[in-house]
Amino acid sequence: MSDTTNLRIPGPTSLPQSVREAGSRQMVNHRGPEFKALLGRVTAGLQRGFRTTDDVLILTASGTGALEACIVNFLSPGDPVLAVSIGEFGERFAAIARAFGADVTKLDVEPGRAAEPTAVAEALQAMATAGRAPRAVLLTHNETSTGVTNPLASIAAAVHETAPDALLIVDGISGLGALPFETDGWGLDVVATGSQKSWMVPPGLAMVSVSERAWAASETATMPRYYFDLRAARTSADKGETPWTPAVGICFALDAALEAIEAEGYEAIFARHAAVGAATRAGLAAMGFELFADPAHASDTVTSVRMPPGADWTAFSRELRSRGLVVAGAQGRLAGSVFRIGHLGDVQVDDILRALETIEAGSLALGIPVTRGVAVEAARAAAAAAGRQLVGSGAV
Ligand SMILES: Cc1ncc(COP(=O)(O)O)c(C=O)c1O
């Protein structure tokens, strides 16, 4: 893959130059003063990004490892849990809880739609009535498989009102750092994210915040845990270390990424993602593609698009790749019928305009009937209408 490839998948995302350089630095002693200072810096930066004063722990793992940590540290086998699933990653969260023996009730939402706070409240009430008051609610902030962002603030409020004792455990992997998010403000107990998404860092680190209430739960939780025991991570973090050898190079990269993120500022980052999301959706719709996600909850980090009737995903992705654009297919039930465009992390509206031009040319080359010459203008207008035209700002 060349440096000029337009990598438009929902993670791993492309890396700013400063992050790439930082990641190639010489190693340091992971139990020495340089690493201690680094860990302190990135932890404080992440707390600002999560908008929390809770502990944020850094694990050497992919996002799924963080999801496992979110389960095994706070629950016991047999604990009733409500898993709100709006797509493949919601399914995964539920499957992990089940694998460790939780008594999981699923609230399944039709793919492409967000969960409704009232439906979550009703499911919680039904569990309580059945004598299985939930110990925790598992939620996905941004469902990467369908390109849908849940109205997390409203859902969290509904959970607090209906089941005040339930822990709110959130997969924030593909939204946190790009979309407005308030760990403390929304009363979220445990939140997970992954380095390879909005954070513009290679895959390999996962970050988890833990509230005081969740720490208390971890003292009585009996699910088996060792590598992902967050109490060990907290004890080590207090000494400026991690319990096991950390991915030191990725910590260097994260340090540089957080510096770039704070230089741009979270408000500007959220605005930039709103602009690229709007541009992507408008450009594709203008060409004639059918967007998959409910427009009211379409994600500003990933757009899901139906494959046009008769078009073959493998041939389509190969054609785009030959023209320098890499997009993602879909998983599970949607494989072959939906494709996805990632627009998170180090992305500008210009990158989206280029992607749209490539999709138009590639589609026409394959005989997919798309409307010519309208996508870029529609995308520009949508980004501008979002009041956030940041083309070429070079902010990151
Ligand atoms: C919402 C969400 N949850 C979980 C995961 C799993 O993360 P990983 O692939 O890093 O294990 C992903 C990865 O795409 C994701 O987008």
The ligand as an SDF file (V2000), in Angstrom:
LIG
                    3D

 16 16  0  0  0  0  0  0  0  0999 V2000
  -17.4900   -0.6390   17.7580 C   0  0  0  0  0  0  0  0  0  0  0  0
  -16.3870   -1.6310   17.7460 C   0  0  0  0  0  0  0  0  0  0  0  0
  -16.2930   -2.4980   18.7650 N   0  0  0  0  0  0  0  0  0  0  0  0
  -15.3170   -3.4160   18.8200 C   0  0  0  0  0  0  0  0  0  0  0  0
  -14.3630   -3.5180   17.8300 C   0  0  0  0  0  0  0  0  0  0  0  0
  -13.3250   -4.5640   17.9230 C   0  0  0  0  0  0  0  0  0  0  0  0
  -12.0610   -3.9950   18.0210 O   0  0  0  0  0  0  0  0  0  0  0  0
  -10.7560   -4.8090   17.5640 P   0  0  0  0  0  0  0  0  0  0  0  0
  -10.9500   -5.1920   16.1460 O   0  0  0  0  0  0  0  0  0  0  0  0
   -9.6660   -3.7880   17.7720 O   0  0  0  0  0  0  0  0  0  0  0  0
  -10.6190   -5.9790   18.4590 O   0  0  0  0  0  0  0  0  0  0  0  0
  -14.4220   -2.6400   16.7420 C   0  0  0  0  0  0  0  0  0  0  0  0
  -13.4480   -2.7390   15.6490 C   0  0  0  0  0  0  0  0  0  0  0  0
  -13.7080   -2.3600   14.5290 O   0  0  0  0  0  0  0  0  0  0  0  0
  -15.4510   -1.6820   16.7100 C   0  0  0  0  0  0  0  0  0  0  0  0
  -15.5300   -0.8240   15.6910 O   0  0  0  0  0  0  0  0  0  0  0  0
  1  2  1  0
  2  3  1  0
  2 15  2  0
  3  4  2  0
  4  5  1  0
  5  6  1  0
  5 12  2  0
  6  7  1  0
  7  8  1  0
  8  9  2  0
  8 10  1  0
  8 11  1  0
 12 13  1  0
 12 15  1  0
 13 14  2  0
 15 16  1  0
M  END
$$$$
